[in-house]
Amino acid sequence: MESKKIKAFIAHNNKKVINNIENDIQRLENVEIVGSAKTGKETCKKIIKLKPEIVFVKYDMGDMDALELMEKTADSLGKEETPEFKIISKDILERHSKNDINQKDKYKINKKENKKKKIKETANVKGMGTKEIIETLEKLAK
């Protein structure tokens, strides 16, 4: 009897990064990569169509950030069908950890923090690299 595969999706605006993650994930028997996308808009459309169980997403997709993407997906699919989201880029943490954050950036961070609280039930916001992605998928496969 074949075990059910975890349906994963990768969203990053750099195709090379997507390819590297896909190559690392392919060694896992219980994981199927159902798709990938390079923009937030494309990611949202594909998630709604493909219904993955877990989405690994770069925080800043250019046209929208991961929190906006999670909100739009949850609005379209509903709480029960919304996949789990994992942030694969630590760029937001690095960008905002500097001492030279201006008032505009502080406002953006506070706005994002409020969004994060609003969608906390559907997202696990944590910066992770390929190693953490593999570990997460291995845990889910058990």
ChimeraX commands (.cxc) that place a marker at each C-alpha (Angstrom):
marker #1 position 0.00,0.00,0.00 radius 0.5
marker #1 position 1.47,3.33,-1.10 radius 0.5
marker #1 position 1.48,6.06,1.52 radius 0.5
marker #1 position -0.12,9.43,0.82 radius 0.5
marker #1 position 2.31,12.07,-0.39 radius 0.5
marker #1 position 2.46,15.55,1.13 radius 0.5
marker #1 position 1.62,18.14,-1.51 radius 0.5
marker #1 position 4.16,20.99,-1.32 radius 0.5
marker #1 position 4.39,24.28,-3.20 radius 0.5
marker #1 position 7.41,26.60,-3.55 radius 0.5
marker #1 position 7.08,30.36,-4.07 radius 0.5
marker #1 position 10.20,32.44,-4.65 radius 0.5
marker #1 position 11.00,35.17,-7.16 radius 0.5
marker #1 position 14.29,33.52,-8.11 radius 0.5
marker #1 position 13.97,30.43,-10.34 radius 0.5
marker #1 position 17.43,29.21,-9.32 radius 0.5
marker #1 position 16.35,29.13,-5.66 radius 0.5
marker #1 position 13.17,27.26,-6.62 radius 0.5
marker #1 position 15.23,24.71,-8.56 radius 0.5
marker #1 position 17.66,24.23,-5.65 radius 0.5
marker #1 position 14.83,23.62,-3.19 radius 0.5
marker #1 position 13.06,21.27,-5.61 radius 0.5
marker #1 position 16.27,19.26,-6.09 radius 0.5
marker #1 position 16.71,18.90,-2.33 radius 0.5
marker #1 position 13.07,17.95,-1.74 radius 0.5
marker #1 position 12.94,15.34,-4.54 radius 0.5
marker #1 position 14.89,12.86,-2.42 radius 0.5
marker #1 position 11.95,12.62,0.01 radius 0.5
marker #1 position 9.65,9.76,-0.93 radius 0.5
marker #1 position 6.54,11.11,0.78 radius 0.5
marker #1 position 6.59,14.58,-0.77 radius 0.5
marker #1 position 5.21,15.71,-4.11 radius 0.5
marker #1 position 6.01,19.20,-5.37 radius 0.5
marker #1 position 2.74,20.20,-6.99 radius 0.5
marker #1 position 3.95,23.55,-8.28 radius 0.5
marker #1 position 5.99,26.69,-7.97 radius 0.5
marker #1 position 5.62,30.37,-8.78 radius 0.5
marker #1 position 7.73,33.52,-9.05 radius 0.5
marker #1 position 5.16,36.20,-8.10 radius 0.5
marker #1 position 2.63,36.56,-5.31 radius 0.5
marker #1 position -0.29,36.84,-7.73 radius 0.5
marker #1 position 0.76,33.69,-9.59 radius 0.5
marker #1 position 1.32,31.89,-6.28 radius 0.5
marker #1 position -2.17,32.73,-5.02 radius 0.5
marker #1 position -3.83,31.50,-8.24 radius 0.5
marker #1 position -1.85,28.25,-8.24 radius 0.5
marker #1 position -2.47,27.55,-4.54 radius 0.5
marker #1 position -6.22,27.91,-5.08 radius 0.5
marker #1 position -6.07,25.57,-8.09 radius 0.5
marker #1 position -3.57,22.97,-6.83 radius 0.5
marker #1 position -4.49,22.98,-3.10 radius 0.5
marker #1 position -1.10,22.06,-1.60 radius 0.5
marker #1 position -0.89,21.14,2.07 radius 0.5
marker #1 position 2.20,23.25,2.71 radius 0.5
marker #1 position 3.63,26.31,0.97 radius 0.5
marker #1 position 7.24,27.43,1.31 radius 0.5
marker #1 position 7.27,31.11,0.39 radius 0.5
marker #1 position 9.81,33.92,0.25 radius 0.5
marker #1 position 8.60,36.77,2.44 radius 0.5
marker #1 position 8.92,39.52,-0.20 radius 0.5
marker #1 position 7.61,38.27,-3.54 radius 0.5
marker #1 position 7.87,41.70,-5.17 radius 0.5
marker #1 position 4.20,42.25,-5.97 radius 0.5
marker #1 position 3.02,41.22,-2.49 radius 0.5
marker #1 position 4.47,39.93,0.74 radius 0.5
marker #1 position 3.84,36.53,2.27 radius 0.5
marker #1 position 1.34,37.88,4.80 radius 0.5
marker #1 position -0.79,39.42,2.04 radius 0.5
marker #1 position -0.55,36.14,0.13 radius 0.5
marker #1 position -1.73,34.18,3.17 radius 0.5
marker #1 position -4.65,36.55,3.68 radius 0.5
marker #1 position -5.76,36.34,0.04 radius 0.5
marker #1 position -5.45,32.57,0.03 radius 0.5
marker #1 position -7.43,32.22,3.28 radius 0.5
marker #1 position -10.12,34.56,1.92 radius 0.5
marker #1 position -10.44,32.45,-1.25 radius 0.5
marker #1 position -10.16,28.95,0.19 radius 0.5
marker #1 position -11.51,29.34,3.70 radius 0.5
marker #1 position -9.80,28.34,6.91 radius 0.5
marker #1 position -10.20,24.57,6.46 radius 0.5
marker #1 position -8.56,24.41,3.01 radius 0.5
marker #1 position -5.84,27.02,3.54 radius 0.5
marker #1 position -2.41,25.37,3.47 radius 0.5
marker #1 position 0.25,25.84,6.10 radius 0.5
marker #1 position 2.75,28.54,5.14 radius 0.5
marker #1 position 6.46,28.55,5.96 radius 0.5
marker #1 position 8.66,31.54,5.23 radius 0.5
marker #1 position 11.85,30.49,3.43 radius 0.5
marker #1 position 13.63,33.83,3.44 radius 0.5
marker #1 position 14.90,35.76,6.39 radius 0.5
marker #1 position 15.15,38.98,4.37 radius 0.5
marker #1 position 12.47,40.81,6.36 radius 0.5
marker #1 position 14.23,40.05,9.63 radius 0.5
marker #1 position 17.62,41.11,8.28 radius 0.5
marker #1 position 16.26,44.25,6.64 radius 0.5
marker #1 position 14.45,45.43,9.76 radius 0.5
marker #1 position 17.01,44.46,12.39 radius 0.5
marker #1 position 19.29,47.39,11.57 radius 0.5
marker #1 position 19.40,50.43,13.84 radius 0.5
marker #1 position 18.65,52.82,10.96 radius 0.5
marker #1 position 14.96,51.92,10.58 radius 0.5
marker #1 position 13.06,55.08,9.72 radius 0.5
marker #1 position 9.54,55.97,10.85 radius 0.5
marker #1 position 7.97,54.76,7.59 radius 0.5
marker #1 position 9.61,51.34,8.01 radius 0.5
marker #1 position 8.41,51.18,11.64 radius 0.5
marker #1 position 4.86,51.82,10.43 radius 0.5
marker #1 position 5.19,49.06,7.83 radius 0.5
marker #1 position 6.50,46.63,10.46 radius 0.5
marker #1 position 3.64,47.44,12.84 radius 0.5
marker #1 position 1.12,47.04,10.02 radius 0.5
marker #1 position 2.63,43.66,9.14 radius 0.5
marker #1 position 2.65,42.60,12.79 radius 0.5
marker #1 position -1.10,43.31,12.97 radius 0.5
marker #1 position -1.64,41.28,9.79 radius 0.5
marker #1 position 0.43,38.46,11.26 radius 0.5
marker #1 position -1.75,38.38,14.37 radius 0.5
marker #1 position -4.88,38.37,12.20 radius 0.5
marker #1 position -3.82,35.30,10.24 radius 0.5
marker #1 position -1.84,33.53,12.96 radius 0.5
marker #1 position -4.13,30.49,12.80 radius 0.5
marker #1 position -3.20,29.75,9.19 radius 0.5
marker #1 position 0.49,30.60,9.16 radius 0.5
marker #1 position 3.65,29.51,10.86 radius 0.5
marker #1 position 5.91,32.47,10.17 radius 0.5
marker #1 position 9.50,31.35,10.61 radius 0.5
marker #1 position 12.58,31.99,8.52 radius 0.5
marker #1 position 13.99,28.75,7.17 radius 0.5
marker #1 position 16.52,27.50,4.71 radius 0.5
marker #1 position 16.61,24.29,2.70 radius 0.5
marker #1 position 17.74,22.22,5.69 radius 0.5
marker #1 position 14.73,23.36,7.76 radius 0.5
marker #1 position 12.40,22.76,4.79 radius 0.5
marker #1 position 13.60,19.15,4.51 radius 0.5
marker #1 position 13.28,18.63,8.29 radius 0.5
marker #1 position 9.74,20.05,8.26 radius 0.5
marker #1 position 8.67,17.77,5.40 radius 0.5
marker #1 position 10.26,14.72,7.03 radius 0.5
marker #1 position 8.30,15.42,10.24 radius 0.5
marker #1 position 5.06,15.81,8.30 radius 0.5
marker #1 position 5.69,12.52,6.48 radius 0.5
marker #1 position 5.84,10.53,9.72 radius 0.5
marker link #1:1,2 radius 0.2
marker link #1:2,3 radius 0.2
marker link #1:3,4 radius 0.2
marker link #1:4,5 radius 0.2
marker link #1:5,6 radius 0.2
marker link #1:6,7 radius 0.2
marker link #1:7,8 radius 0.2
marker link #1:8,9 radius 0.2
marker link #1:9,10 radius 0.2
marker link #1:10,11 radius 0.2
marker link #1:11,12 radius 0.2
marker link #1:12,13 radius 0.2
marker link #1:13,14 radius 0.2
marker link #1:14,15 radius 0.2
marker link #1:15,16 radius 0.2
marker link #1:16,17 radius 0.2
marker link #1:17,18 radius 0.2
marker link #1:18,19 radius 0.2
marker link #1:19,20 radius 0.2
marker link #1:20,21 radius 0.2
marker link #1:21,22 radius 0.2
marker link #1:22,23 radius 0.2
marker link #1:23,24 radius 0.2
marker link #1:24,25 radius 0.2
marker link #1:25,26 radius 0.2
marker link #1:26,27 radius 0.2
marker link #1:27,28 radius 0.2
marker link #1:28,29 radius 0.2
marker link #1:29,30 radius 0.2
marker link #1:30,31 radius 0.2
marker link #1:31,32 radius 0.2
marker link #1:32,33 radius 0.2
marker link #1:33,34 radius 0.2
marker link #1:34,35 radius 0.2
marker link #1:35,36 radius 0.2
marker link #1:36,37 radius 0.2
marker link #1:37,38 radius 0.2
marker link #1:38,39 radius 0.2
marker link #1:39,40 radius 0.2
marker link #1:40,41 radius 0.2
marker link #1:41,42 radius 0.2
marker link #1:42,43 radius 0.2
marker link #1:43,44 radius 0.2
marker link #1:44,45 radius 0.2
marker link #1:45,46 radius 0.2
marker link #1:46,47 radius 0.2
marker link #1:47,48 radius 0.2
marker link #1:48,49 radius 0.2
marker link #1:49,50 radius 0.2
marker link #1:50,51 radius 0.2
marker link #1:51,52 radius 0.2
marker link #1:52,53 radius 0.2
marker link #1:53,54 radius 0.2
marker link #1:54,55 radius 0.2
marker link #1:55,56 radius 0.2
marker link #1:56,57 radius 0.2
marker link #1:57,58 radius 0.2
marker link #1:58,59 radius 0.2
marker link #1:59,60 radius 0.2
marker link #1:60,61 radius 0.2
marker link #1:61,62 radius 0.2
marker link #1:62,63 radius 0.2
marker link #1:63,64 radius 0.2
marker link #1:64,65 radius 0.2
marker link #1:65,66 radius 0.2
marker link #1:66,67 radius 0.2
marker link #1:67,68 radius 0.2
marker link #1:68,69 radius 0.2
marker link #1:69,70 radius 0.2
marker link #1:70,71 radius 0.2
marker link #1:71,72 radius 0.2
marker link #1:72,73 radius 0.2
marker link #1:73,74 radius 0.2
marker link #1:74,75 radius 0.2
marker link #1:75,76 radius 0.2
marker link #1:76,77 radius 0.2
marker link #1:77,78 radius 0.2
marker link #1:78,79 radius 0.2
marker link #1:79,80 radius 0.2
marker link #1:80,81 radius 0.2
marker link #1:81,82 radius 0.2
marker link #1:82,83 radius 0.2
marker link #1:83,84 radius 0.2
marker link #1:84,85 radius 0.2
marker link #1:85,86 radius 0.2
marker link #1:86,87 radius 0.2
marker link #1:87,88 radius 0.2
marker link #1:88,89 radius 0.2
marker link #1:89,90 radius 0.2
marker link #1:90,91 radius 0.2
marker link #1:91,92 radius 0.2
marker link #1:92,93 radius 0.2
marker link #1:93,94 radius 0.2
marker link #1:94,95 radius 0.2
marker link #1:95,96 radius 0.2
marker link #1:96,97 radius 0.2
marker link #1:97,98 radius 0.2
marker link #1:98,99 radius 0.2
marker link #1:99,100 radius 0.2
marker link #1:100,101 radius 0.2
marker link #1:101,102 radius 0.2
marker link #1:102,103 radius 0.2
marker link #1:103,104 radius 0.2
marker link #1:104,105 radius 0.2
marker link #1:105,106 radius 0.2
marker link #1:106,107 radius 0.2
marker link #1:107,108 radius 0.2
marker link #1:108,109 radius 0.2
marker link #1:109,110 radius 0.2
marker link #1:110,111 radius 0.2
marker link #1:111,112 radius 0.2
marker link #1:112,113 radius 0.2
marker link #1:113,114 radius 0.2
marker link #1:114,115 radius 0.2
marker link #1:115,116 radius 0.2
marker link #1:116,117 radius 0.2
marker link #1:117,118 radius 0.2
marker link #1:118,119 radius 0.2
marker link #1:119,120 radius 0.2
marker link #1:120,121 radius 0.2
marker link #1:121,122 radius 0.2
marker link #1:122,123 radius 0.2
marker link #1:123,124 radius 0.2
marker link #1:124,125 radius 0.2
marker link #1:125,126 radius 0.2
marker link #1:126,127 radius 0.2
marker link #1:127,128 radius 0.2
marker link #1:128,129 radius 0.2
marker link #1:129,130 radius 0.2
marker link #1:130,131 radius 0.2
marker link #1:131,132 radius 0.2
marker link #1:132,133 radius 0.2
marker link #1:133,134 radius 0.2
marker link #1:134,135 radius 0.2
marker link #1:135,136 radius 0.2
marker link #1:136,137 radius 0.2
marker link #1:137,138 radius 0.2
marker link #1:138,139 radius 0.2
marker link #1:139,140 radius 0.2
marker link #1:140,141 radius 0.2
marker link #1:141,142 radius 0.2
view
